Amino acid sequence: MRFLRIEAMAGAALLFATLVALLLSNSPWSGQFLSIWQMPVGVRIGDIAVSRSLQHWINDGLMTLFFFVVALELKREMVLGELQNVRTATLSFAAALGGMLAPAGVFLLVQGSGEGGHGWGVVMATDTAFVIGALAVLGSRIPLSLRLFLLSLAIFDDVGAILVLAIGYGGALHWPALALAATGLAAVAMLSRLGIRSIPVYFVIGGGIWLALDASGIHPTLAGVLLGLMTPARSWVSDIRLHAIFDRVVAYPPGEHWTGDTKGRQDLRRAGVAAREAVSPIERLEMLLHPWVAFAILPLFALANAGVNIAPAEFHRELAIAVFAGFVLGKPLGVVAFAALAVVLRVAVRPSELSWSMLAAGAMLTGIGFTMALFIAEMAFSGGLLTSAKLGILAASAASAAGGLLALIFLTSRVARRDRLMR
């Protein structure tokens, strides 16, 4: 529930940053605002120099933490949360798969093999923060089962989208660099098995993996997904052990037991370590990083990427329509069709309190594809094509949010009226 609350507030922060970016990019200060993100930033050590635009560091560097947190939440839900039930998880997975394949199909049907045809990946992902934020507008009128379904669906297709990005929009593979990345991942697995718990150690190795993937031709943000899924989901200290250590501390009578090099101080220090390690690494890292990702990284990403001229000099109408149709039509159709197919085939189960009409209304919200859509668009397009794709994304996100909310308001109002009549 903490994740849902933060995501709901993050949706508001993301919306505010998006509006600021749109206003500034269509103001007299447009040139200065857009040039900020193209400013080169880098370091030089001897003859070695690493320099990229500020936007590039945000998109490839900071967004790795976003994907890391997404992968942490996915693994936590699958190991400790609602997705422990395989058939429940399969419903969300099937819906996410349909919500990726159908929009890509609609996009290609509208766009064809024209100039923007390689941008099919743009319409494949749902924006978690905006979807949860939209549901938060309706509060307790929305069943918890729908929130969890849409949350897990969004997480699944965020992971799927980064795989598409890494494979479909990467460069030519550089095998030695890829081997270095694999060696780094093996080192992380080995250190985890040995019980090494130092976050700085993993941070340094993770940085090396990021650099190796960046040099390999695969998008480096994949490092966040892989490391998140490798993070241990079980705590190091069991409840029984924790209680035993605390009992030793509580057993001391009132007095000065905690100063100097005393046994009492040693027991107190041991209790502090035990309290920290009783929370799983996944939960600790999520609690540490999620607020930073939600209220700093994502709004910064929106400022750097959502700026677009509403009346561009070069506009590709067919591409914008393909993006719009992929999100607004393809997303909900794919989600509902694949979820229904999974239930019919009995590989998934639909919660009894989640009606098909409620699921379909919620599926309309999956057309809000803001963050990942902009992310992939930056990789797939440039110039007028990028501007047109961004306008299609913004229009589709607004239409999907409005349509989904209106459908949910209608359904929940009808249910509320029926409940009043039955009393």
C-alpha positions in Angstrom: 0.0 0.0 0.0 2.9 2.3 0.6 4.0 1.8 -3.0 0.4 2.7 -4.2 0.4 5.9 -2.1 3.7 7.0 -3.4 2.8 6.2 -7.0 -0.5 8.2 -6.6 1.4 11.3 -5.4 4.1 10.7 -8.0 1.4 10.9 -10.7 0.6 14.5 -9.5 4.3 15.4 -9.5 4.7 14.0 -13.0 1.7 15.8 -14.3 2.9 19.1 -12.9 6.4 18.6 -14.4 4.8 17.7 -17.8 2.7 20.9 -17.8 5.7 23.0 -16.9 7.7 21.4 -19.8 4.9 22.0 -22.2 4.4 25.6 -21.1 8.1 26.5 -21.3 8.6 24.8 -24.6 5.8 26.8 -26.1 6.8 30.1 -24.5 9.3 32.9 -25.5 11.9 31.0 -23.4 11.5 27.8 -25.5 15.0 28.0 -27.0 16.8 28.5 -23.6 14.6 25.8 -21.9 15.2 23.1 -24.6 18.9 23.9 -24.9 19.5 23.2 -21.2 18.9 19.5 -21.8 21.4 19.4 -24.6 24.1 20.9 -22.5 27.2 18.5 -22.5 28.1 17.1 -19.1 31.0 14.7 -18.5 34.3 13.9 -16.8 37.9 13.7 -18.0 40.6 11.5 -16.5 43.8 11.9 -18.4 43.2 11.0 -22.0 39.9 9.3 -21.2 36.8 11.6 -21.5 33.2 10.7 -21.1 30.7 13.4 -22.1 27.0 13.3 -23.0 24.1 15.7 -23.0 22.2 16.3 -19.7 19.2 14.7 -21.2 21.2 11.6 -22.1 22.5 11.2 -18.5 18.9 11.5 -17.2 17.5 9.0 -19.7 20.2 6.4 -19.5 21.7 7.0 -16.1 19.0 8.2 -13.6 16.3 6.2 -15.3 18.2 3.0 -14.5 17.2 3.6 -10.9 13.6 3.8 -12.1 13.8 0.4 -13.7 15.6 -1.0 -10.7 12.7 0.0 -8.4 10.2 -1.4 -11.0 12.0 -4.7 -10.9 12.2 -4.7 -7.1 8.5 -4.2 -6.9 7.8 -7.0 -9.4 10.0 -9.5 -7.5 8.5 -8.4 -4.1 5.0 -9.0 -5.4 5.9 -12.3 -6.9 7.8 -13.6 -3.8 6.0 -11.9 -0.9 2.9 -10.2 -2.3 -0.3 -10.6 -4.3 1.5 -12.4 -7.3 2.5 -15.4 -5.2 -0.6 -17.1 -6.6 0.6 -18.2 -10.0 -2.8 -18.1 -11.7 -3.4 -14.5 -10.4 0.0 -13.5 -11.6 -0.7 -15.1 -15.0 -3.9 -12.9 -15.4 -1.7 -9.8 -15.1 1.0 -11.2 -17.3 -1.4 -12.3 -20.0 -3.1 -8.9 -20.0 0.3 -7.1 -20.1 1.4 -9.3 -23.1 -1.8 -8.5 -24.9 -1.3 -4.8 -24.0 2.0 -4.9 -25.7 1.3 -7.0 -28.8 -2.1 -5.5 -29.8 -0.9 -1.8 -29.7 2.2 -2.7 -31.8 -0.1 -4.4 -34.3 -2.5 -1.4 -34.5 0.4 0.9 -34.8 1.9 -1.0 -37.7 -1.6 -1.4 -39.3 -2.0 2.4 -39.3 1.6 3.4 -40.0 2.6 0.6 -42.2 6.2 0.4 -43.4 6.5 4.2 -43.8 9.1 6.5 -42.4 8.0 6.0 -38.8 7.3 2.2 -39.0 10.3 1.3 -36.8 8.7 3.1 -33.8 6.3 0.3 -33.0 7.8 -0.1 -29.5 6.6 3.4 -28.5 3.0 2.2 -27.9 3.9 -0.9 -25.8 4.2 0.3 -22.1 1.8 1.7 -19.5 2.8 4.6 -17.2 2.5 3.2 -13.6 2.5 6.5 -11.8 -0.2 8.1 -14.0 -2.4 5.0 -13.9 -2.3 4.7 -10.1 -2.7 8.5 -9.8 -5.8 8.4 -12.0 -7.3 5.6 -9.7 -6.4 7.7 -6.7 -8.8 10.4 -8.0 -11.7 7.9 -7.4 -10.5 6.8 -3.9 -12.2 3.9 -2.2 -14.8 3.6 -5.0 -12.2 1.5 -6.9 -11.9 -2.1 -5.7 -8.5 -3.1 -4.4 -8.4 -6.0 -6.9 -8.5 -3.5 -9.8 -5.6 -1.4 -8.4 -3.5 -4.5 -7.9 -4.3 -5.9 -11.3 -3.4 -2.6 -13.1 -0.3 -2.1 -10.9 1.1 -5.6 -11.7 0.1 -5.2 -15.3 2.0 -1.9 -15.6 5.1 -3.4 -13.9 5.1 -6.4 -16.2 4.9 -4.4 -19.3 7.4 -1.8 -18.1 9.9 -4.7 -17.8 8.8 -6.0 -21.2 9.2 -2.6 -22.7 12.8 -2.2 -21.4 13.6 -5.6 -22.9 12.1 -4.4 -26.2 14.2 -1.2 -25.9 17.4 -3.1 -25.1 17.0 -5.5 -27.9 15.0 -3.7 -30.6 16.6 -0.2 -30.3 20.2 -1.0 -29.3 23.2 -0.9 -31.5 25.4 -3.6 -32.9 26.5 -6.0 -30.2 30.0 -5.8 -28.8 30.6 -9.2 -27.4 33.6 -8.5 -25.1 31.6 -5.8 -23.3 28.7 -8.1 -23.0 31.0 -10.8 -21.5 32.1 -8.2 -18.9 28.5 -7.4 -18.0 27.8 -11.1 -17.6 30.9 -11.4 -15.4 29.6 -8.5 -13.2 26.2 -10.2 -12.8 27.9 -13.5 -11.9 29.9 -11.6 -9.2 26.7 -10.1 -7.8 25.1 -13.5 -7.6 28.3 -14.9 -5.9 28.5 -12.1 -3.3 24.8 -12.5 -2.5 25.3 -16.2 -1.9 28.3 -15.5 0.4 26.1 -13.1 2.4 27.8 -9.9 1.5 25.3 -7.1 2.5 27.2 -3.9 1.7 25.2 -1.6 -0.6 28.3 0.4 -1.7 29.9 -2.8 -2.9 26.9 -3.7 -5.1 26.6 -0.1 -6.2 30.2 -0.1 -7.6 29.7 -3.5 -9.3 26.3 -2.3 -10.7 28.0 0.8 -12.1 30.5 -1.5 -13.9 27.7 -3.6 -15.3 25.9 -0.4 -16.5 29.1 0.8 -18.3 29.7 -2.7 -19.8 26.1 -2.8 -21.1 26.4 0.7 -22.5 29.5 -0.3 -24.4 27.9 -3.6 -25.6 25.2 -2.1 -27.7 22.4 -3.1 -25.4 20.6 -0.2 -23.6 22.3 0.2 -20.2 19.0 0.7 -18.3 18.6 -3.1 -18.6 21.1 -3.2 -15.8 18.5 -1.8 -13.4 16.0 -4.6 -14.3 18.5 -7.4 -14.0 20.0 -6.2 -10.7 16.5 -5.6 -9.3 15.4 -9.1 -10.1 18.6 -10.5 -8.5 18.0 -8.7 -5.2 17.2 -11.1 -2.3 13.6 -11.1 -1.3 14.1 -12.8 2.0 15.4 -11.2 5.2 18.8 -12.2 6.7 17.4 -12.4 10.2 14.3 -14.5 11.0 11.6 -13.4 13.4 12.6 -16.0 15.9 16.2 -14.8 15.9 15.1 -11.2 16.1 12.9 -11.8 19.1 15.7 -13.7 20.9 18.1 -10.8 20.4 15.6 -8.2 21.5 14.7 -10.3 24.6 18.4 -10.1 25.7 18.3 -6.3 25.5 15.0 -6.0 27.2 16.2 -8.3 30.0 18.6 -5.7 31.3 17.3 -3.8 34.3 17.3 0.0 34.2 20.8 1.4 34.5 23.9 2.4 32.6 24.4 -0.6 30.4 24.9 1.0 27.0 28.1 3.1 27.5 31.7 1.9 27.2 32.8 -1.4 25.9 30.3 -3.4 27.8 28.4 -6.6 27.0 25.1 -4.6 27.1 26.4 -2.2 24.5 27.4 -5.2 22.3 23.9 -6.6 22.7 22.4 -3.3 21.8 24.5 -2.9 18.7 23.6 -6.5 17.7 19.9 -5.6 18.2 20.3 -2.6 15.9 21.9 -4.8 13.1 19.2 -7.4 13.6 16.4 -4.9 13.3 17.8 -3.6 10.0 18.5 -7.1 8.6 15.0 -8.4 9.6 13.7 -6.4 6.7 14.5 -8.0 3.3 17.0 -6.2 1.0 14.2 -5.7 -1.6 12.0 -3.9 0.9 14.8 -1.8 2.3 16.0 -0.7 -1.1 12.5 0.0 -2.2 11.8 2.2 0.8 15.1 4.0 0.3 14.9 4.6 -3.5 11.2 4.8 -4.3 10.5 8.3 -3.0 13.6 9.6 -4.9 12.5 8.0 -8.1 8.9 9.2 -7.7 9.5 12.8 -6.7 12.9 13.6 -8.3 13.9 11.3 -11.2 10.5 11.0 -12.9 9.6 14.7 -12.8 13.2 15.5 -14.0 12.7 13.0 -16.8 9.4 14.7 -17.7 11.0 18.1 -17.8 13.8 16.9 -20.1 11.5 14.9 -22.5 7.9 16.3 -22.4 8.8 19.6 -23.9 7.3 19.7 -27.4 6.1 22.5 -29.7 2.3 22.2 -30.0 2.4 23.7 -33.5 5.6 22.2 -35.0 7.1 23.3 -38.3 7.3 19.6 -39.4 4.4 17.3 -38.5 3.9 13.7 -39.5 0.2 13.2 -39.2 0.2 9.5 -39.9 2.7 8.7 -37.2 0.8 10.8 -34.6 -2.4 9.0 -35.5 -0.7 5.5 -35.3 0.7 6.3 -31.9 -2.7 7.6 -30.7 -4.6 4.6 -32.1 -2.1 2.1 -30.7 -2.6 3.5 -27.2 -6.3 4.4 -27.2 -7.6 1.4 -29.1 -4.9 -1.3 -29.1 -4.0 -1.2 -25.4 -7.5 -1.8 -23.9 -8.4 -4.3 -26.6 -5.2 -6.3 -26.1 -5.5 -6.3 -22.3 -9.1 -7.5 -22.2 -8.7 -10.0 -25.0 -5.6 -11.7 -23.6 -7.0 -11.6 -20.0 -10.2 -13.3 -21.2 -8.2 -15.9 -23.2 -6.1 -16.7 -20.2 -9.2 -17.3 -18.1 -10.9 -19.4 -20.7 -7.8 -21.5 -21.1 -7.8 -21.9 -17.2 -4.2 -20.8 -16.9 -5.4 -17.7 -15.0 -8.1 -16.8 -12.5 -10.0 -13.5 -12.3 -10.8 -12.2 -8.7 -14.5 -12.6 -8.1 -14.8 -8.9 -7.0 -13.3 -7.7 -10.3 -16.0 -7.8 -12.9 -15.3 -7.9 -16.6 -16.9 -4.4 -17.0 -14.6 -3.0 -14.3 -11.6 -4.7 -15.8 -12.4 -3.3 -19.2 -12.9 0.2 -17.8 -9.6 0.0 -16.0 -8.0 -1.3 -19.2 -8.8 2.0 -20.9 -6.3 3.6 -18.4 -3.5 1.4 -19.7 -3.4 3.7 -22.8 -1.6 6.2 -20.6 1.9 5.4 -21.8 3.8 8.6 -20.9 7.2 7.7 -19.3 8.2 4.6 -21.3 6.6 5.9 -24.5 8.7 9.1 -24.4 11.7 7.1 -23.4 11.5 4.7 -26.5 10.4 7.6 -28.8 13.7 9.4 -27.9 15.6 6.2 -29.1 13.5 5.6 -32.2 13.0 9.0 -33.7 14.5 12.4 -34.2 13.5 15.8 -35.6 9.9 16.1 -36.8 9.2 12.4 -36.3 10.1 12.7 -32.6 7.9 15.8 -32.2 4.9 14.0 -33.9 5.3 10.9 -31.8 5.4 13.0 -28.6 2.2 14.8 -29.6 0.6 11.5 -30.3 1.7 10.2 -26.9 0.4 13.2 -25.0 -2.9 13.2 -26.8 -3.4 9.4 -26.3 -2.5 9.7 -22.6 -5.0 12.5 -22.1 -7.7 10.7 -24.0 -7.1 7.4 -22.2 -7.1 9.0 -18.8 -10.4 10.8 -19.5 -12.1 7.8 -21.1 -11.0 5.4 -18.3 -12.0 7.7 -15.5 -15.4 8.5 -17.0 -16.0 4.7 -17.5 -15.0 4.0 -13.9 -17.1 6.8 -12.6 -20.1 5.5 -14.5 -19.6 1.9 -13.3 -19.0 2.8 -9.6 -21.9 5.2 -9.5 -24.2 2.5 -10.9 -22.9 0.0 -8.3 -23.4 2.6 -5.5 -27.0 3.2 -6.7 -27.8 -0.5 -6.8 -26.4 -1.0 -3.3 -28.6 1.9 -2.0 -31.7 0.4 -3.6 -31.0 -3.0 -2.0 -30.8 -1.6 1.5 
